[in-house]
C-alpha cells in the first residue's frame, strides 16, 4: 500500500473500525466461504488487539 501512495505522491492513511466481537462473529457466520474463521480464533485475535496501540501515533 505504501508503494501505491508513493507512486501517486499521497500520504498513507489507515482507517480502523472497532466492532464488537458479536458483530464480527455474526458477519463471519453469514459469509459464504469454504473456510470461515472459527469463533475462538476471532475471540483470541480480538483479545490480542489493543485499540490504544493501534491508534497511537507512529514516528
HELIX and SHEET records of a PDB file:
HELIX    1   1 UNK A    2  UNK A    7  1                                   6    
HELIX    2   2 UNK A   21  UNK A   30  1                                  10    
HELIX    3   3 UNK A   39  UNK A   48  1                                  10    
HELIX    4   4 UNK A   51  UNK A   55  1                                   5    
END                                                                             
